[in-house]
Amino acid sequence: MKKILSGTAIMITGAILLLSVFIAGSFNLQVIVGWDSVLGRFWTSIGDINLTPMVVVSIIIMLVGAGFLIRGNIENSDK
Protein backbone atom coordinates (compact mmCIF):
# COMPACT_ATOMS: atom_id res chain seq x y z
CA MET A 1 0.00 0.00 0.00
CA LYS A 2 2.90 2.34 0.71
CA LYS A 3 4.20 2.01 -2.85
CA ILE A 4 0.78 2.81 -4.26
CA LEU A 5 0.48 5.97 -2.17
CA SER A 6 4.03 7.09 -2.86
CA GLY A 7 3.62 6.39 -6.59
CA THR A 8 0.45 8.43 -6.65
CA ALA A 9 2.13 11.31 -4.81
CA ILE A 10 5.13 11.23 -7.15
CA MET A 11 2.87 11.21 -10.22
CA ILE A 12 0.87 14.17 -8.89
CA THR A 13 4.10 16.04 -8.19
CA GLY A 14 5.27 15.49 -11.77
CA ALA A 15 1.90 16.57 -13.13
CA ILE A 16 1.94 19.77 -11.06
CA LEU A 17 5.47 20.52 -12.26
CA LEU A 18 4.43 19.97 -15.88
CA LEU A 19 1.36 22.13 -15.41
CA SER A 20 3.44 24.95 -13.96
CA VAL A 21 5.81 24.77 -16.95
CA PHE A 22 2.83 24.96 -19.30
CA ILE A 23 1.42 27.96 -17.44
CA ALA A 24 4.78 29.74 -17.59
CA GLY A 25 5.01 28.96 -21.30
CA SER A 26 1.54 30.33 -21.93
CA PHE A 27 2.42 33.60 -20.22
CA ASN A 28 5.30 34.00 -22.67
CA LEU A 29 3.07 33.53 -25.74
CA GLN A 30 2.42 37.26 -25.98
CA VAL A 31 6.12 37.96 -26.47
CA ILE A 32 6.63 35.45 -29.31
CA VAL A 33 6.55 37.16 -32.69
CA GLY A 34 7.99 34.50 -34.98
CA TRP A 35 8.01 30.76 -34.44
CA ASP A 36 8.89 27.54 -36.16
CA SER A 37 5.90 26.00 -37.90
CA VAL A 38 7.01 22.48 -37.00
CA LEU A 39 7.10 23.06 -33.24
CA GLY A 40 4.30 25.57 -33.06
CA ARG A 41 3.97 28.74 -31.09
CA PHE A 42 3.53 27.14 -27.67
CA TRP A 43 6.57 24.84 -27.80
CA THR A 44 8.68 27.65 -29.26
CA SER A 45 7.66 29.75 -26.26
CA ILE A 46 8.72 27.00 -23.86
CA GLY A 47 12.01 26.59 -25.71
CA ASP A 48 12.72 30.32 -25.67
CA ILE A 49 12.50 30.56 -21.89
CA ASN A 50 14.60 27.37 -21.49
CA LEU A 51 11.93 25.24 -19.82
CA THR A 52 12.42 22.22 -22.07
CA PRO A 53 14.60 20.42 -19.47
CA MET A 54 11.86 20.94 -16.88
CA VAL A 55 9.35 19.30 -19.22
CA VAL A 56 11.66 16.30 -19.57
CA VAL A 57 12.26 16.11 -15.80
CA SER A 58 8.55 16.30 -15.02
CA ILE A 59 7.77 13.53 -17.52
CA ILE A 60 10.52 11.37 -15.97
CA ILE A 61 9.07 12.04 -12.49
CA MET A 62 5.62 11.00 -13.68
CA LEU A 63 7.01 7.81 -15.25
CA VAL A 64 8.83 6.94 -12.01
CA GLY A 65 5.59 7.49 -10.10
CA ALA A 66 3.73 5.28 -12.56
CA GLY A 67 6.37 2.61 -12.06
CA PHE A 68 5.91 2.71 -8.28
CA LEU A 69 2.15 2.62 -8.72
CA ILE A 70 2.23 -0.38 -11.05
CA ARG A 71 4.77 -2.22 -8.89
CA GLY A 72 2.67 -1.61 -5.79
CA ASN A 73 -0.44 -2.90 -7.53
CA ILE A 74 1.34 -6.02 -8.78
CA GLU A 75 2.76 -6.80 -5.34
CA ASN A 76 -0.64 -6.16 -3.74
CA SER A 77 -2.40 -8.55 -6.11
CA ASP A 78 0.05 -11.36 -5.29
CA LYS A 79 -0.96 -11.38 -1.62
C-alpha contacts under 8 A as a table, 3 or more apart, distances in Angstrom:
res1	aa1	res2	aa2	distance
1	M	4	I	5.16
1	M	5	L	6.37
1	M	72	G	6.58
1	M	76	N	7.24
2	K	5	L	5.23
2	K	6	S	6.05
2	K	72	G	7.61
3	K	6	S	5.08
3	K	7	G	5.78
3	K	68	F	5.74
3	K	69	L	6.25
3	K	71	R	7.40
3	K	72	G	4.91
4	I	7	G	5.12
4	I	8	T	6.12
4	I	68	F	6.52
4	I	69	L	4.67
4	I	70	I	7.64
4	I	71	R	7.91
4	I	72	G	5.05
4	I	73	N	6.70
5	L	8	T	5.12
5	L	9	A	6.18
5	L	69	L	7.54
6	S	9	A	5.02
6	S	10	I	6.06
6	S	65	G	7.42
6	S	68	F	7.21
6	S	69	L	7.60
7	G	10	I	5.11
7	G	11	M	6.09
7	G	64	V	7.54
7	G	65	G	4.18
7	G	66	A	6.08
7	G	67	G	7.19
7	G	68	F	4.65
7	G	69	L	4.57
8	T	11	M	5.13
8	T	12	I	6.17
8	T	65	G	6.27
8	T	66	A	7.45
8	T	69	L	6.40
9	A	12	I	5.15
9	A	13	T	6.14
9	A	65	G	7.39
10	I	13	T	5.02
10	I	14	G	6.28
10	I	61	I	6.68
10	I	62	M	6.55
10	I	64	V	7.47
10	I	65	G	4.78
11	M	14	G	5.14
11	M	15	A	6.17
11	M	61	I	6.66
11	M	62	M	4.42
11	M	63	L	7.35
11	M	64	V	7.55
11	M	65	G	4.61
11	M	66	A	6.43
12	I	15	A	4.98
12	I	16	I	6.10
12	I	62	M	7.45
13	T	16	I	5.18
13	T	17	L	6.21
13	T	61	I	7.69
13	T	62	M	7.61
14	G	17	L	5.06
14	G	18	L	6.14
14	G	58	S	4.69
14	G	59	I	6.57
14	G	60	I	7.88
14	G	61	I	5.18
14	G	62	M	4.89
15	A	18	L	5.05
15	A	19	L	6.03
15	A	58	S	6.91
15	A	59	I	7.94
15	A	62	M	6.72
16	I	19	L	4.99
16	I	20	S	6.13
17	L	20	S	5.16
17	L	21	V	6.33
17	L	54	M	7.89
17	L	58	S	5.91
18	L	21	V	5.10
18	L	22	F	6.25
18	L	54	M	7.55
18	L	55	V	5.98
18	L	58	S	5.58
18	L	59	I	7.44
19	L	22	F	5.03
19	L	23	I	6.17
20	S	23	I	5.03
20	S	24	A	6.16
21	V	24	A	5.12
21	V	25	G	6.10
21	V	46	I	7.83
21	V	51	L	6.78
21	V	54	M	7.16
21	V	55	V	6.90
22	F	25	G	4.98
22	F	26	S	6.12
22	F	46	I	7.72
23	I	26	S	5.08
23	I	27	F	6.37
24	A	27	F	5.23
24	A	28	N	6.65
24	A	46	I	7.89
25	G	28	N	5.23
25	G	29	L	6.66
25	G	42	F	6.78
25	G	43	W	7.85
25	G	45	S	5.68
25	G	46	I	4.92
25	G	49	I	7.68
25	G	51	L	7.99
26	S	29	L	5.20
26	S	42	F	6.85
26	S	45	S	7.51
27	F	30	Q	6.83
28	N	31	V	5.55
28	N	32	I	6.92
28	N	45	S	6.05
28	N	46	I	7.88
29	L	32	I	5.40
29	L	41	R	7.24
29	L	42	F	6.69
29	L	45	S	5.97
30	Q	33	V	7.88
32	I	35	W	7.09
32	I	41	R	7.44
32	I	45	S	6.55
35	W	39	L	7.84
35	W	40	G	6.52
35	W	41	R	5.62
35	W	44	T	6.08
36	D	39	L	5.63
36	D	40	G	5.88
36	D	41	R	7.17
36	D	44	T	6.90
37	S	40	G	5.11
37	S	41	R	7.58
39	L	42	F	7.78
39	L	43	W	5.75
39	L	44	T	6.27
40	G	43	W	5.77
40	G	44	T	6.15
41	R	44	T	5.17
41	R	45	S	6.16
42	F	45	S	5.08
42	F	46	I	6.44
43	W	46	I	4.98
43	W	47	G	6.08
44	T	47	G	4.99
44	T	48	D	6.04
45	S	48	D	5.14
45	S	49	I	6.58
46	I	49	I	5.56
46	I	50	N	6.35
46	I	51	L	5.45
46	I	52	T	6.31
47	G	50	N	5.01
47	G	51	L	6.04
47	G	52	T	5.71
48	D	51	L	7.79
50	N	53	P	7.24
51	L	54	M	5.21
51	L	55	V	6.51
52	T	55	V	5.10
52	T	56	V	6.47
53	P	56	V	5.07
53	P	57	V	6.13
54	M	57	V	4.97
54	M	58	S	6.00
55	V	58	S	5.22
55	V	59	I	6.22
56	V	59	I	5.19
56	V	60	I	6.21
57	V	60	I	5.05
57	V	61	I	6.14
58	S	61	I	4.98
58	S	62	M	6.20
59	I	62	M	5.07
59	I	63	L	6.20
60	I	63	L	5.05
60	I	64	V	6.18
61	I	64	V	5.13
61	I	65	G	6.20
62	M	65	G	5.01
62	M	66	A	6.12
63	L	66	A	4.94
63	L	67	G	6.13
64	V	67	G	4.97
64	V	68	F	6.35
65	G	68	F	5.13
65	G	69	L	6.13
66	A	69	L	4.93
66	A	70	I	6.05
67	G	70	I	5.21
67	G	71	R	5.99
68	F	71	R	5.09
68	F	72	G	5.95
69	L	72	G	5.17
69	L	73	N	6.22
70	I	73	N	5.09
70	I	74	I	6.15
71	R	74	I	5.12
71	R	75	E	6.14
72	G	75	E	5.21
72	G	76	N	5.99
73	N	76	N	5.00
73	N	77	S	6.15
74	I	77	S	5.25
74	I	78	D	6.51
75	E	78	D	5.31
75	E	79	K	6.97
76	N	79	K	5.64
